[in-house]
Amino acid sequence: MSATIVGPDGKPRCGWCAAAPEFFDYHDHEWGFPVDDDKRLFEKLCLESFQSGLSWRTILAKREHFRVVFHGFDFDKVAKFTQTDVERLLQDKGIVRHRGKIEAVINNAKCAQTLIKTEGSLAAYFWRYEPSASDLTEPQTVSTSNASIALSKALKKQGWKFVGPTTVYAFLQAMVLIIDHVQVCVMKRMDVLERLKFKRPQ
């Protein structure tokens, strides 16, 4: 895939936008914008876990239904799910019906509750893994990083599941802990400006 593609407005975008028409909107309005909302962070990490072995287009197409069945990814509600809920979700064609991934969301909701009690918020914890300039690589040339490896290891130690280094790296990209637009992408400057204005959660 080419590093860039011309968008609907005639300006260059990251080449992966060419994979599906709906990717332009996702790329321009979500991917790479800084996030400090715990529920959105939890949702994104869960959806990246569901994507493992699949395409993001599949997850994006099902995202609204994922939000419905997981109560907007409210981890306090999801943490109360039982085995009955797991069996119900395994019959739901609107999501990815993978027992391990469904059970991981419930498990991770409980882990999120514990982490918030000790760290204050998911946002404060995740943003501690923002990489230094010296740790950054050429955009879109790697699938893991020192930061994603470290965060993955830390989460697994706390009991989180389906949070391997590649999954965590995709999460860091999307939530802009790593600005990973190619250099000429029209959105790179926008994301840099948003990041400069962003107040890191404490």
Contact map, one row per residue, 1 for C-alpha under 8 A:
1110000000000011000000000000000000000000000000000000000000000000000000000000000000000000000000000000000000000000000000000000000000000000000000000000000000000000000000000000000000000000000000000000000000
1111100000000011000000000000000000000000000000000000000000000000000000000000000000000000000000000000000000000000000000000000000000000000000000000000000000000000000000000000000000000000000000000000000000
1111100000000111000000000000000000000000000000000000000000000000000000000000000000000000000000000000000000000000000000000000000000000000000000000000000000000000000000000000000000000100000000000000000000
0111110000011111000000000000000000000000000000000000000000000000000000000000000000000000000000000000000000000000000000000000000000000000000000000000000000000000000000000000000000000101100000000000000000
0111111000011110110000000000000000000000000000000000000000000000000000000000000000000000000000000000000000000000000000000000000000000000000000000000000000000000000000000000000000000000000000000000000000
0001111111111000000000000000000000000000000000000000000000000000000000000000000000000000000000000000000000000000000000000000000000000000000000000000000000000000000000000000000000000000000000000000000000
0000111111111000000000010000000000000000000000000000000000000000000000000000000000000000000000000000000000000000000000000000000000000000000000000000000000000000000000000000000000000000000000000000000000
0000011111100000000000000000000000000000000000000000000000000000000000000000000000000000000000000000000000000000000000000000000000000000000000000000000000000000000000000000000000000000000000000000000000
0000011111100000000000000000000000000000000000000000000000000000000000000000000000000000000000000000000000000000000000000000000000000000000000000000000000000000000000000000000000000000000000000000000000
0000011111110000000000000000000000000000000000000000000000000000000000000000000000000000000000000000000000000000000000000000000000000000000000000000000000000000000000000000000000000000000000000000000000
0000011111111000000000000000000000000000000000000000000000000000000000000000000000000000000000000000000000000000000000000000000000000000000000000000000000000000000000000000000000000000110000000000000000
0001111001111100000000000000000000000000000000000000000000000000000000000000000000000000000000000000000000000000000000000000000000000000000000000000000000000000000000000000000000000001110000000000000000
0001111000111110100000000000000000000000000000000000000000000000000000000000000000000000000000000000000000000000000000000000000000000000000000000000000000000000000000000000000000000101111000000000000000
0011100000011111100000000000000000000000000000000000000000000000000000000000000000000000000000000000000000000000000000000000000000000000000000000000000000000000000000000000000000001100100000000000000000
1111100000001111110000000000000000000000000000000000000000000000000000000000000000000000000000000000000000000000000000000000000000000000000000000000000000000000000000000000000000000000000000000000000000
1111000000000111111000100000000000000000000000000000000000000000000000000000000000000000000000000000000000000000000000000000000000000000000000000000000000000000000000000000000000000000000000000000000000
0000100000001111111110110010000000000000000000000000000000000000000000000000000000000000000000000000000000000000000000000000000000000000000000000000000000000000000000000000000000000000000000000000000000
0000100000000011111110100000000000000000000000000000000000000000000000000000000000000000000000000000000000000000000000000000000000000000000000000000000000000000000000000000000000000000000000000000000000
0000000000000001111110100000000000000000000000000000000000000000000000000000000000000000000000000000000000000000000000000000000000000000000000000000000000000000000000000000000000000000000000000000000000
0000000000000000111111110000000000000000000000000000000010000000000000000000000000000000000000000000000000000000000000000000000000000000000000000000000000000000000000000000000000000000000000000000000000
0000000000000000111111110000000000000000000000000000000000000000000000000000000000000000000000000000000000000000000000000000000000000000000000000000000000000000000000000000000000000000000000000000000000
0000000000000000000111111100000000000000000000000000000000000000000000000000000000000000000000000000000000000000000000000000000000000000000000000000000000000000000000000000000000000000000000000000000000
0000000000000001111111111110000000000000000000000000000010000000000000000000000000000000000000000000000000000000000000000000000000000000000000000000000000000000000000000000000000000000000000000000000000
0000001000000000100111111111000000000000000000000000000000000000000000000000000000000000000000000000000000000000000000000000000000000000000000000000000000000000000000000000000000000000000000000000000000
0000000000000000000001111111110000000000000000000000000000000000000000000000000000000000000000000000000000000000000000000000000000000000000000000000000000000000000000000000000000000000000000000000000000
0000000000000000000001111111111000000000000000000000000000000000000000000000000000000000000000000000000000000000000000000000000000000000000000000000000000000000000000000000000000000000000000000000000000
0000000000000000100000111111111100000000000000000000000000000000000000000000000000000000000000000000000000000000000000000000000000000000000000000000000000000000000000000000000000000000000000000000000000
0000000000000000000000011111111000000000000000000000000000000000000000000000000000000000000000000000000000000000000000000000000000000000000000000000000000000000000000000000000000000000001000000000000000
0000000000000000000000001111111010000000000000000000000000000000000000000000000000000000000000000000000000000000000000000000000000000000000000000000000000000000000000000000000000000000000000000000000000
0000000000000000000000001111111110000000000000000000000000000000000000000000000000000000000000000000000000000000000000000000000000000000000000000000000000000000000000000000010000000000000000000000000000
0000000000000000000000000111111110000000000000000000000000000000000000000000000000000000000000000000000000000000000000000000000000000000000000000000000000000000000000000000111100000000000000000000000000
0000000000000000000000000010011111000000000000000000000000000000000000000000000000000000000000000000000000000000000000000000000000000000000000000000000000000000000000000000111101111000000000100000000000
0000000000000000000000000000111111100000000000000000000000000000000000000000000000000000000000000000000000000000000000000000000000000000000000000000000000000000000000000000011100000000000000100110000000
0000000000000000000000000000000111110000000000000000000000000000000000000000000000000000000000000000000000000000000000000000000000000000000000000000000000000000000000000000001110000000000000000110010000
0000000000000000000000000000000011111001100000000000000000000000000000000000000000000000000000000000000000000000000000000010000000000000000000000000000000000000000000000000001100000000000000000000000000
0000000000000000000000000000000001111101100000000000000000000000000000000000000000000000000000000000000000000000000000000011000000000000000000000000000000000000000000000000000000000000000000000000000110
0000000000000000000000000000000000111111100000000000000000000000000000000000000000000000000000000000000000000000000000000010000000000000000000000000000000000000000000000000000000000000000000000000000000
0000000000000000000000000000000000011111110000000000000000000000000000000000000000000000000000000000000000000000000000001110000000000000000000000000000000000000000000000000000000000000000000000000000000
0000000000000000000000000000000000001111111000000000000000000000000000011110000000000000000000000000000000000000000000000000000000000000000000000000000000000000000000000000000000000000000000000000000000
0000000000000000000000000000000000111111111100000000000000000000000000001000000000000000000000000000000000000000000000000000000000000000000000000000000000000000000000000000000000000000000000000000000000
0000000000000000000000000000000000111111111110000000000000000000000000000000000000000000000000000000000000000000000000000110000000000000000000000000000000000000000000000000001000000000000000000000000000
0000000000000000000000000000000000000111111111000000000000000000000000001010000000000000000000000000000000000001000000000100000000000000000000000000000000000000000000000000000000000000000000000000000000
0000000000000000000000000000000000000011111111100000000000000000000000011000000000000000000000000000000000000000000000000000000000000000000000000000000000000000000000000000000000000000000000000000000000
0000000000000000000000000000000000000001111111110000000000000000000000000000000000000000000000000000000000000000000000000000000000000000000000000000000000000000000000000010000000000000000000000000000000
0000000000000000000000000000000000000000111111111000000000000000000000000000000000000000000000000000000000000000000000000000000000000000000000000000000000000000001000110010000000000000000000000000000000
0000000000000000000000000000000000000000011111111100000000000000000000000000000000000000000000000000000010000000000000000000000000000000000000000000000000000000000000000000000000000000000000000000000000
0000000000000000000000000000000000000000001111111110000000100010000000000000000000000000000000000000000000000000000000000000000000000000000000000000000000000000000000000000000000000000000000000000000000
0000000000000000000000000000000000000000000111111111000000000000000000000000000000000000000000000000000000000000000000000000000000000000000000000000000000000000000000110110000000000000000000000000000000
0000000000000000000000000000000000000000000011111111000000000000000000000000000000000000000000000000100000000000000000000000000000000000000000000000000000000000011000100000000000000000000000000000000000
0000000000000000000000000000000000000000000001111111010000100000000000000000000000000000000000010000100000000000000000000000000000000000000000000000000000000000000000000000000000000000000000000000000000
0000000000000000000000000000000000000000000000111111111101100000000000000000000000000000000000000000000000000000000000000000000000000000000000000000000000000000000000000000000000000000000000000000000000
0000000000000000000000000000000000000000000000011111111000000000000000000000000000000000000000000000000000000000000000000000000000000000000000000000000000000000000000100000000000000000000000000000000000
0000000000000000000000000000000000000000000000000011111000000000000000000000000000000000000000000000000000000000000000000000000000000000000000000000000000000000000000000000000000000000000000000000000000
0000000000000000000000000000000000000000000000000111111101000000000000000000000000000000000000000000000000000000000000000000000000000000000000000000000000000000000000000000000000000000000000000000000000
0000000000000000000000000000000000000000000000000011111111100000000000000000000000000000000000000000000000000000000000000000000000000000000000000000000000000000000000000000000000000000000000000000000000
0000000000000000000000000000000000000000000000000010011111110000000000000000000000000000000000000000000000000000000000000000000000000000000000000000000000000000000000000000000000000000000000000000000000
0000000000000000000100100000000000000000000000000000001111111000000000000000000000000000000000000000000000000000000000000000000000000000000000000000000000000000000000000000000000000000000000000000000000
0000000000000000000000000000000000000000000000000010011111111100000000000000000000000000000000000000000000000000000000000000000000000000000000000000000000000000000000000000000000000000000000000000000000
0000000000000000000000000000000000000000000000100110001111111110000000000000000000000000000000010000000000000000000000000000000000000000000000000000000000000000000000000000000000000000000000000000000000
0000000000000000000000000000000000000000000000000000000111111110000000000000000000000000000000000000000000000000000000000000000000000000000000000000000000000000000000000000000000000000000000000000000000
0000000000000000000000000000000000000000000000000000000011111111000000000000000000000000000000000000000000000000000000000000000000000000000000000000000000000000000000000000000000000000000000000000000000
0000000000000000000000000000000000000000000000000000000001111111110000000000000000000000000001100000000000000000000000000000000000000000000000000000000000000000000000000000000000000000000000000000000000
0000000000000000000000000000000000000000000000100000000000111111111000000000000000000000000000100000000000000000000000000000000000000000000000000000000000000000000000000000000000000000000000000000000000
0000000000000000000000000000000000000000000000000000000000001111111100000000000000000000000000000000000000000000000000000000000000000000000000000000000000000000000000000000000000000000000000000000000000
0000000000000000000000000000000000000000000000000000000000000111111110000000000000000000000001100000000000000000000000000000000000000000000000000000000000000000000000000000000000000000000000000000000000
0000000000000000000000000000000000000000000000000000000000000111111111010000000000000000000001100000000000000000000000000000000000000000000000000000000000000000000000000000000000000000000000000000000000
0000000000000000000000000000000000000000000000000000000000000011111111111000000000000000000000000000000000000000000000000000000000000000000000000000000000000000000000000000000000000000000000000000000000
0000000000000000000000000000000000000000000000000000000000000001111111110000000000000000000000000000000000000000000000000000000000000000000000000000000000000000000000000000000000000000000000000000000000
0000000000000000000000000000000000000000000000000000000000000000111111110000000000000000100000000000000000000000000000000000000000000000000000000000000000000000000000000000000000000000000000000000000000
0000000000000000000000000000000000000000000000000000000000000000011111111100010000000000000000000000000000000000000000000000000000000000000000000000000000000000000000000000000000000000000000000000000000
0000000000000000000000000000000000000000000000000000000000000000001111111100110000000000000000000000000000000000000000000000000000000000000000000000000000000000000000000000000000000000000000000000000000
0000000000000000000000000000000000000010001000000000000000000000011111111100000000000000000000000000000000000000000000000000000000000000000000000000000000000000000000000000000000000000000000000000000000
0000000000000000000000000000000000000011011000000000000000000000001001111110110000000000000000000000000000000000000000000000000000000000000000000000000000000000000000000000000000000000000000000000000000
0000000000000000000000000000000000000010000000000000000000000000000001111111110000000000000000000000000000000000000000000000000000000000000000000000000000000000000000000000000000000000000000000000000000
0000000000000000000000000000000000000010010000000000000000000000000000001111111000000000000000000000000001001101100000000000000000000000000000000000000000000000000000000000000000000000000000000000000000
0000000000000000000000000000000000000000000000000000000000000000000000000111111100000000000000000000000000001100100000000000000000000000000000000000000000000000000000000000000000000000000000000000000000
0000000000000000000000000000000000000000000000000000000000000000000000101111111110000000000000000000000000000000000000000000000000000000000000000000000000000000000000000000000000000000000000000000000000
0000000000000000000000000000000000000000000000000000000000000000000001101111111110000000000000000000000011001000000000000000000000000000000000000000000000000000000000000000000000000000000000000000000000
0000000000000000000000000000000000000000000000000000000000000000000000000011111110000000000000000000000001111100000000000000000000000000000000000000000000000000000000000000000000000000000000000000000000
0000000000000000000000000000000000000000000000000000000000000000000000000001111111000000000000000000000001000000000000000000000000000000000000000000000000000000000000000000000000000000000000000000000000
0000000000000000000000000000000000000000000000000000000000000000000000000000111111111100000000000000000001000000000000000000000000000000000000000000000000000000000000000000000000000000000000000000000000
0000000000000000000000000000000000000000000000000000000000000000000000000000000111111100000000000000000000000000000000000000000000000000000000000000000000000000000000000000000000000000000000000000000000
0000000000000000000000000000000000000000000000000000000000000000000000000000000011111110000000000000000000000000000000000000000000000000000000000000000000000000000000000000000000000000000000000000000000
0000000000000000000000000000000000000000000000000000000000000000000000000000000011111111000000000000000000000000000000000000000000000000000000000000000000000000000000000000000000000000000000000000000000
0000000000000000000000000000000000000000000000000000000000000000000000000000000011111111100000000000000000000000000000000000000000000000000000000000000000000000000000000000000000000000000000000000000000
0000000000000000000000000000000000000000000000000000000000000000000000000000000011111111110000000010011000000000000000000000000000000000000000000000000000000000000000000000000000000000000000000000000000
0000000000000000000000000000000000000000000000000000000000000000000000000000000000111111111000000000000000000000000000000000000000000000000000000000000000000000000000000000000000000000000000000000000000
0000000000000000000000000000000000000000000000000000000000000000000000000000000000011111111100000000000000000000000000000000000000000000000000000000000000000000000000000000000000000000000000000000000000
0000000000000000000000000000000000000000000000000000000000000000000010000000000000001111111100101000010000000000000000000000000000000000000000000000000000000000000000000000000000000000000000000000000000
0000000000000000000000000000000000000000000000000000000000000000000000000000000000000111111110001110000000000000000000000000000000000000000000000000000000000000000000000000000000000000000000000000000000
0000000000000000000000000000000000000000000000000000000000000000000000000000000000000011111110001000000000000000000000000000000000000000000000000000000000000000000000000000000000000000000000000000000000
0000000000000000000000000000000000000000000000000000000000000000000000000000000000000001111111101000000000000000000000000000000000000000000000000000000000000000000000000000000000000000000000000000000000
0000000000000000000000000000000000000000000000000000000000000000000000000000000000000000011111111000000000000000000000000000000000000000000000000000000000000000000000000000000000000000000000000000000000
0000000000000000000000000000000000000000000000000000000000000100110000000000000000000000000111110000000000000000000000000000000000000000000000000000000000000000000000000000000000000000000000000000000000
0000000000000000000000000000000000000000000000000000000000000110110000000000000000000000100111111000000000000000000000000000000000000000000000000000000000000000000000000000000000000000000000000000000000
0000000000000000000000000000000000000000000000000100000000100000000000000000000000000000000011111100000000000000000000000000000000000000000000000000000000000000000000000000000000000000000000000000000000
0000000000000000000000000000000000000000000000000000000000000000000000000000000000000000111110111110010000000000000000000000000000000000000000000000000000000000000000000000000000000000000000000000000000
0000000000000000000000000000000000000000000000000000000000000000000000000000000000000000010000011111110000000000000000000000000000000000000000000000000000000000000000000000000000000000000000000000000000
0000000000000000000000000000000000000000000000000000000000000000000000000000000000000100010000001111111000000000000000000000000000000000000000000000000000000000000000000000000000000000000000000000000000
0000000000000000000000000000000000000000000000000000000000000000000000000000000000000000000000000111111100000000000000000000000000000000000000000000000000000000000000000000000000000000000000000000000000
0000000000000000000000000000000000000000000000001100000000000000000000000000000000000000000000000111111110000000000000000000000000000000000000000000000000000000010000000000000000000000000000000000000000
0000000000000000000000000000000000000000000000000000000000000000000000000000000000000100100000001111111111000000000000000000000000000000000000000000000000000000000000000000000000000000000000000000000000
0000000000000000000000000000000000000000000000000000000000000000000000000000000000000100000000000011111111100000000000000000000000000000000000000000000000000000000000000000000000000000000000000000000000
0000000000000000000000000000000000000000000000000000000000000000000000000000000000000000000000000001111111110000000000000000000000000000000000000000000000000001110000000000000000000000000000000000000000
0000000000000000000000000000000000000000000001000000000000000000000000000000010000000000000000000000111111111000000000000000000000000000000000000000000000000000000000000000000000000000000000000000000000
0000000000000000000000000000000000000000000000000000000000000000000000000010011110000000000000000000011111111100000000000000000000000000000000000000000000000000000000000000000000000000000000000000000000
0000000000000000000000000000000000000000000000000000000000000000000000000000001000000000000000000000001111111110000000000000000000000000000000000000000000000001100000000000000000000000000000000000000000
0000000000000000000000000000000000000000000000000000000000000000000000000000001000000000000000000000000111111111000000000000000000000000000000000000000000000011100000000000000000000000000000000000000000
0000000000000000000000000000000000000000000000000000000000000000000000000011011000000000000000000000000011111111100000000000000000000000000000000000000000000000000000000000000000000000000000000000000000
0000000000000000000000000000000000000000000000000000000000000000000000000011001000000000000000000000000001111111110000000000000000000000000000000000000000000000000000000000000000000000000000000000000000
0000000000000000000000000000000000000000000000000000000000000000000000000000000000000000000000000000000000111111111000000000000000000000000000000000000000000111000000000000000000000000000000000000000000
0000000000000000000000000000000000000000010000000000000000000000000000000010000000000000000000000000000000011111111100000100000000000000000000000000000000000000000000000000000000000000000000000000000000
0000000000000000000000000000000000000000000000000000000000000000000000000011000000000000000000000000000000001111111110000000000000000000000000000000000000000000000000000000000000000000000000000000000000
0000000000000000000000000000000000000000000000000000000000000000000000000000000000000000000000000000000000000111111111000000000000000000000000000000000000000000000000000000000000000000000000000000000000
0000000000000000000000000000000000000000000000000000000000000000000000000000000000000000000000000000000000000011111111111100000000000000000000000000000000000000000000000000000000000000000000000000000000
0000000000000000000000000000000000000000000000000000000000000000000000000000000000000000000000000000000000000001111111111100000000000000000000000000000000000000000000000000000000000000000000000000000000
0000000000000000000000000000000000000000000000000000000000000000000000000000000000000000000000000000000000000000111111111000000000000000000000000000000000000000000000000000000000000000000000000000000000
0000000000000000000000000000000000000000000000000000000000000000000000000000000000000000000000000000000000000000011111110000000000000000000000000000000000000000000000000000000000000000000000000000000000
0000000000000000000000000000000000000000000000000000000000000000000000000000000000000000000000000000000000000000001111111101100000000000000000000000000000000000000000000000000000000000000000000000000000
0000000000000000000000000000000000000000000000000000000000000000000000000000000000000000000000000000000000000000001111111101100000000000000000000000000000000000000000000000000000000000000000000000000000
0000000000000000000000000000000000000100000000000000000000000000000000000000000000000000000000000000000000000000001110111111100000000000000000000000000000000000000000000000000000000000000000000000000000
0000000000000000000000000000000000000100110000000000000000000000000000000000000000000000000000000000000000000001001100111111110000000000000000000000000000000000000000000000000000000000000000000000000000
0000000000000000000000000000000000111100100000000000000000000000000000000000000000000000000000000000000000000000000000001111111000000000000000000000000000000000000000000000000000000000000000000000000010
0000000000000000000000000000000000010000000000000000000000000000000000000000000000000000000000000000000000000000000000111111111100000000000000000000000000000000000000000000000000000000000000000000000111
0000000000000000000000000000000000000000000000000000000000000000000000000000000000000000000000000000000000000000000000111111111110000000000000000000000000000000000000000000000000000000000000000000000000
0000000000000000000000000000000000000000000000000000000000000000000000000000000000000000000000000000000000000000000000000111111111000000000000000000001000000000000000000000000000000000000000000000000000
0000000000000000000000000000000000000000000000000000000000000000000000000000000000000000000000000000000000000000000000000011111111000000000000000000000000000000000000000000000010000000000000000000000110
0000000000000000000000000000000000000000000000000000000000000000000000000000000000000000000000000000000000000000000000000001111111000000000000000000000000000000000000000000000000000000000000000000000000
0000000000000000000000000000000000000000000000000000000000000000000000000000000000000000000000000000000000000000000000000000111111100000000000000011011000000000000000000000000010000000000000000000000000
0000000000000000000000000000000000000000000000000000000000000000000000000000000000000000000000000000000000000000000000000000011111110000000000000010000000000000000000000000000011000000000000000000000000
0000000000000000000000000000000000000000000000000000000000000000000000000000000000000000000000000000000000000000000000000000000011111111000000000110000000000000000000000000000011000000000000000000000000
0000000000000000000000000000000000000000000000000000000000000000000000000000000000000000000000000000000000000000000000000000000001111111000000000000000000000000000000000000000000000000000000000000000000
0000000000000000000000000000000000000000000000000000000000000000000000000000000000000000000000000000000000000000000000000000000000111111000000000000000000000000000000000000000000000000000000000000000000
0000000000000000000000000000000000000000000000000000000000000000000000000000000000000000000000000000000000000000000000000000000000111111000000000000000000000000000000000000000000000000000000000000000000
0000000000000000000000000000000000000000000000000000000000000000000000000000000000000000000000000000000000000000000000000000000000111111100000001100000000000000000000000000000000000000000000000000000000
0000000000000000000000000000000000000000000000000000000000000000000000000000000000000000000000000000000000000000000000000000000000111111110000000000000000000000000000000000000001000000000000000000000000
0000000000000000000000000000000000000000000000000000000000000000000000000000000000000000000000000000000000000000000000000000000000000011111011000000000000000000000000000000000000000000000000000000000000
0000000000000000000000000000000000000000000000000000000000000000000000000000000000000000000000000000000000000000000000000000000000000001111110000000000000000000000000000000000000000000000000000000000000
0000000000000000000000000000000000000000000000000000000000000000000000000000000000000000000000000000000000000000000000000000000000000000111111000000000000000000000000000000000000111110000000000000000000
0000000000000000000000000000000000000000000000000000000000000000000000000000000000000000000000000000000000000000000000000000000000000000011111100000000000000000000000000000000000011100000000000000000000
0000000000000000000000000000000000000000000000000000000000000000000000000000000000000000000000000000000000000000000000000000000000000000111111100000000000000000000000000000000000000000000000000000000000
0000000000000000000000000000000000000000000000000000000000000000000000000000000000000000000000000000000000000000000000000000000000000000101111111000000000000000000000000000000000000000000000000000000000
0000000000000000000000000000000000000000000000000000000000000000000000000000000000000000000000000000000000000000000000000000000000000000000111111000000000000000000001001100000000000000000000000000000000
0000000000000000000000000000000000000000000000000000000000000000000000000000000000000000000000000000000000000000000000000000000000000000000001111101100000000000000011011000000000000000000000000000000000
0000000000000000000000000000000000000000000000000000000000000000000000000000000000000000000000000000000000000000000000000000000000000010000001111111100000000000000010001000000000000000000000000000000000
0000000000000000000000000000000000000000000000000000000000000000000000000000000000000000000000000000000000000000000000000000000000100010000000011111110000000000000000000000000000000000000000000000000000
0000000000000000000000000000000000000000000000000000000000000000000000000000000000000000000000000000000000000000000000000000000011100000000000001111111000000000000000001000000000000000000000000000000000
0000000000000000000000000000000000000000000000000000000000000000000000000000000000000000000000000000000000000000000000000000000010000000000000011111111100000000000011011001000000000000000000000000000000
0000000000000000000000000000000000000000000000000000000000000000000000000000000000000000000000000000000000000000000000000000000000000000000000011111111110000000000110010000000000000000000000000000000000
0000000000000000000000000000000000000000000000000000000000000000000000000000000000000000000000000000000000000000000000000000000010000000000000000111111111000000000000000000000000000000000000000000000000
0000000000000000000000000000000000000000000000000000000000000000000000000000000000000000000000000000000000000000000000000000010010000000000000000011111111100000000010010000000000000000000000000000000000
0000000000000000000000000000000000000000000000000000000000000000000000000000000000000000000000000000000000000000000000000000000000000000000000000001111111110000001110010000000000000000000000000000000000
0000000000000000000000000000000000000000000000000000000000000000000000000000000000000000000000000000000000000000000000000000000000000000000000000000111111111000000110000000000000000000000000000000000000
0000000000000000000000000000000000000000000000000000000000000000000000000000000000000000000000000000000000000000000000000000000000000000000000000000011111111100000000000000000000000000000000000000000000
0000000000000000000000000000000000000000000000000000000000000000000000000000000000000000000000000000000000000000000000000000000000000000000000000000001111111111001000000000000000000000000000000000000000
0000000000000000000000000000000000000000000000000000000000000000000000000000000000000000000000000000000000000000000000000000000000000000000000000000000111111111101000000000000000000000000000000000000000
0000000000000000000000000000000000000000000000000000000000000000000000000000000000000000000000000000000000000000000000000000000000000000000000000000000011111111000000000000000000000000000000000000000000
0000000000000000000000000000000000000000000000000000000000000000000000000000000000000000000000000000000000000010000000000000000000000000000000000000000001111111000000000000000000000000000000000000000000
0000000000000000000000000000000000000000000000000000000000000000000000000000000000000000000000000000000000010010000000000000000000000000000000000000000000111111100000000000000000000000000000000000000000
0000000000000000000000000000000000000000000000000000000000000000000000000000000000000000000000000000000100110010000000000000000000000000000000000000000000111111111000000000000000000000000000000000000000
0000000000000000000000000000000000000000000000000000000000000000000000000000000000000000000000000000000100110000000000000000000000000000000000000000000000010011111000000000000000000000000000000000000000
0000000000000000000000000000000000000000000000001000000000000000000000000000000000000000000000000000100100000000000000000000000000000000000000000000000000000001111100100000000000000000000000000000000000
0000000000000000000000000000000000000000000010001000000000000000000000000000000000000000000000000000000000000000000000000000000000000000000000000000000100110001111110110000000000000000000000000000000000
0000000000000000000000000000000000000000000000000000000000000000000000000000000000000000000000000000000000000000000000000000000000000000000000000000100110000000011111110000000000000000000000000000000000
0000000000000000000000000000000000000000000000000000000000000000000000000000000000000000000000000000000000000000000000000000000000000000000000011001101110000000001111111000000000000000000000000000000000
0000000000000000000000000000000000000000000000000000000000000000000000000000000000000000000000000000000000000000000000000000000000000000000000110001000000000000000111111100000000000000000000000000000000
0000000000000000000000000000000000000000000010011001000000000000000000000000000000000000000000000000000000000000000000000000000000000000000000000000000000000000011111111110000000000000000000000000000000
0000000000000000000000000000000000000000000010010000000000000000000000000000000000000000000000000000000000000000000000000000000000000000000000010001101100000000001111111111000000000000000000000000000000
0000000000000000000000000000000000000000000000000000000000000000000000000000000000000000000000000000000000000000000000000000000000000000000000111011000000000000000011111111100000000000000000000000000000
0000000000000000000000000000000000000000000000010000000000000000000000000000000000000000000000000000000000000000000000000000000000000000000000100000000000000000000001111111110000000000000000000000000000
0000000000000000000000000000000000000000000110010000000000000000000000000000000000000000000000000000000000000000000000000000000000000000000000000000000000000000000000111111111000000000000000000000000000
0000000000000000000000000000000000000000000000000000000000000000000000000000000000000000000000000000000000000000000000000000000000000000000000000001000000000000000000011111111111000000000000000000000000
0000000000000000000000000000001100000000000000000000000000000000000000000000000000000000000000000000000000000000000000000000000000000000000000000000000000000000000000001111111111110000000000000000000000
0000000000000000000000000000011110000000000000000000000000000000000000000000000000000000000000000000000000000000000000000000000000000000000000000000000000000000000000000111111111000000000000000000000000
0000000000000000000000000000001111100000100000000000000000000000000000000000000000000000000000000000000000000000000000000000000000000000000000000000000000000000000000000011111111000000000000000000000000
0000000000000000000000000000001111100000000000000000000000000000000000000000000000000000000000000000000000000000000000000000000000000000000000000000000000000000000000000001111111110000000000100010000000
0000000000000000000000000000000001000000000000000000000000000000000000000000000000000000000000000000000000000000000000000000001011100000000000000000000000000000000000000001111111100000000000000000000000
0000000000000000000000000000000100000000000000000000000000000000000000000000000000000000000000000000000000000000000000000000000001100001000000000000000000000000000000000001111111110000000000000000000000
0000000000000000000000000000000100000000000000000000000000000000000000000000000000000000000000000000000000000000000000000000000000000000001000000000000000000000000000000000100111111000000100110000000000
0000000000000000000000000000000100000000000000000000000000000000000000000000000000000000000000000000000000000000000000000000000000000000001100000000000000000000000000000000100101111100000000000000000000
0000000000000100000000000000000100000000000000000000000000000000000000000000000000000000000000000000000000000000000000000000000000000000001100000000000000000000000000000000000000111110101100000000000000
0011000000001100000000000000000000000000000000000000000000000000000000000000000000000000000000000000000000000000000000000000000000000000001100000000000000000000000000000000000000011111100100000000000000
0000000000000000000000000000000000000000000000000000000000000000000000000000000000000000000000000000000000000000000000000000000000000000001000000000000000000000000000000000000000001111100100000000000000
0001000000011000000000000000000000000000000000000000000000000000000000000000000000000000000000000000000000000000000000000000000000000000000000000000000000000000000000000000000000000111110100000000000000
0001000000111100000000000000000000000000000000000000000000000000000000000000000000000000000000000000000000000000000000000000000000000000000000000000000000000000000000000000000000001111111100000000000000
0000000000111000000000000000000000000000000000000000000000000000000000000000000000000000000000000000000000000000000000000000000000000000000000000000000000000000000000000000000000000001111111000000000000
0000000000001000000000000001000000000000000000000000000000000000000000000000000000000000000000000000000000000000000000000000000000000000000000000000000000000000000000000000000000001000111111100000000000
0000000000000000000000000000000000000000000000000000000000000000000000000000000000000000000000000000000000000000000000000000000000000000000000000000000000000000000000000000000000101111111111110000000000
0000000000000000000000000000000000000000000000000000000000000000000000000000000000000000000000000000000000000000000000000000000000000000000000000000000000000000000000000000000000000000011111111000000000
0000000000000000000000000000000000000000000000000000000000000000000000000000000000000000000000000000000000000000000000000000000000000000000000000000000000000000000000000000000000000000011111111100000000
0000000000000000000000000000000110000000000000000000000000000000000000000000000000000000000000000000000000000000000000000000000000000000000000000000000000000000000000000000000100100000001111111110000000
0000000000000000000000000000000000000000000000000000000000000000000000000000000000000000000000000000000000000000000000000000000000000000000000000000000000000000000000000000000000100000000111111111000000
0000000000000000000000000000000000000000000000000000000000000000000000000000000000000000000000000000000000000000000000000000000000000000000000000000000000000000000000000000000000000000000011111111100000
0000000000000000000000000000000011000000000000000000000000000000000000000000000000000000000000000000000000000000000000000000000000000000000000000000000000000000000000000000000000000000000001111111110000
0000000000000000000000000000000011000000000000000000000000000000000000000000000000000000000000000000000000000000000000000000000000000000000000000000000000000000000000000000000100000000000000111111110000
0000000000000000000000000000000000000000000000000000000000000000000000000000000000000000000000000000000000000000000000000000000000000000000000000000000000000000000000000000000000000000000000011111110000
0000000000000000000000000000000000000000000000000000000000000000000000000000000000000000000000000000000000000000000000000000000000000000000000000000000000000000000000000000000000000000000000001111111000
0000000000000000000000000000000001000000000000000000000000000000000000000000000000000000000000000000000000000000000000000000000000000000000000000000000000000000000000000000000000000000000000000111111100
0000000000000000000000000000000000000000000000000000000000000000000000000000000000000000000000000000000000000000000000000000000000000000000000000000000000000000000000000000000000000000000000000000111110
0000000000000000000000000000000000010000000000000000000000000000000000000000000000000000000000000000000000000000000000000001001000000000000000000000000000000000000000000000000000000000000000000000011111
0000000000000000000000000000000000010000000000000000000000000000000000000000000000000000000000000000000000000000000000000011001000000000000000000000000000000000000000000000000000000000000000000000001111
0000000000000000000000000000000000000000000000000000000000000000000000000000000000000000000000000000000000000000000000000001000000000000000000000000000000000000000000000000000000000000000000000000000111
